[in-house]
């Protein structure tokens, strides 16, 4: 696979999106089966697939799962910005400043946020 191919350059995103879609599909089908089982036990009619995807059960389950994951990841990112952990590859060095701490230098190939800071 060529290093300039779309799949090579975006493989991490493609794998993560695929895993997310499989997880969401698994959640959908297990939630649909569970909800229909509960409805039938209570003498109500089962939901069709297109009814379940708009139901409160599916929406609540999806947001509960995503909320906890996003909050956990956000907290992890925010804490790793300022805190240190000996031996962790995600943590900054225990001593001194690192390359990421320096102010960016504006040059013709700099990303737009760096250029914007100079003109903004």
N, C-alpha and C positions, 0 to 999 in steps of 0.2 A: 504494500500500500504506500503510495507516494505521500511525502510529508506535506504536499500542497493540496491533497484531496480534502474535500469537505468532511468526510467521515473521520479522517485522521485528526484534523484540526478541532473537531467538535465531538470527539468520541466520549468524553466524560459527560457532557450535557446529554448526548443521545442515550447513553446507558442510564443515567439518572432519571430522565424523562420516561424511558421505557419501564424502569422499575417502579416509578411512581404510578404509571398507568396500570400496570399489573396489580399493584397494591390496591389502587382505587377500585379496579374491577373486582378483586377478591372481596373487598369490603362491601361493595354493592351487592354481589350475589349472596354473600352470607347474611348481610343485613336484610335483604329482601326475603330470604327463606325464613329468617327468625321472625320478622314482622308478620309475614303471612301465617306462620304457625301460631303466633299469639292471637292474630285476628280470628283465625278459624276456631281456636279454643274458646274464644269469647262469642262465637256464633255470628261473626261478621264475615263479609265476603273478602276474599283474597285480593290483593292489589296486583295490577298488571305492572310490567316493567316500567312503562312510561309514567304510570301513576306513582310508583315508588320513588323514582328519581326526583320528583317534586315534593315528596312527603317530608314532613318534619322529622321523621325517624332518620332518613338518609342524610338530610342537611345537618341535623344535630350531631350525628355520629361523625360525619366528615369534618365539621368544624372543631369538634372536641379533639379529634386526633391531630389535625393540623395545628390547632392552637397550641397544644402542649409541645409539639415538635418545634414550631417556630419560636416559641418563648424560650425553650431550652437552648436552641442554637443561638438566638439573639443574646441571651445571657452569657453563653460561652464566648462568643465573639467579643462582646464588650469587656468581659473580664480578662481575656487574653491580651487585650490592648494594653492594659496597665499593670497586670499582675505577672509575677514570674514563677516558674516551676523548674527546679533543678532537674535536668535530664529530659525535659519535654522538648520535642522538636517544634511544637507550636509556640512555645514561650520565647520571649526575648532573652538575650544573654544576661547573665547575672551581674556582669560588670560592664560599665561603659555604654557609650551610645553605639547604635547600629546604623547601617546605611539607610534604613527606612526612616530614621529619625531626622535626617538632614532635610533642609528646605530644597525643593526641586528647582533646577536651573532651567530657565526658559531657553529653548532652542527651536529651530525650524521643525524638527520631528517630534517635539513634545506633545503629549496628549492635550486635548482641548481644555481640560480643567486647569492645567498648569498655565497655559496661555491666557486663559480667562482671568486668572488671578493677577497677571501682570497688567492687563488692560482694564480690569473691573475695578 
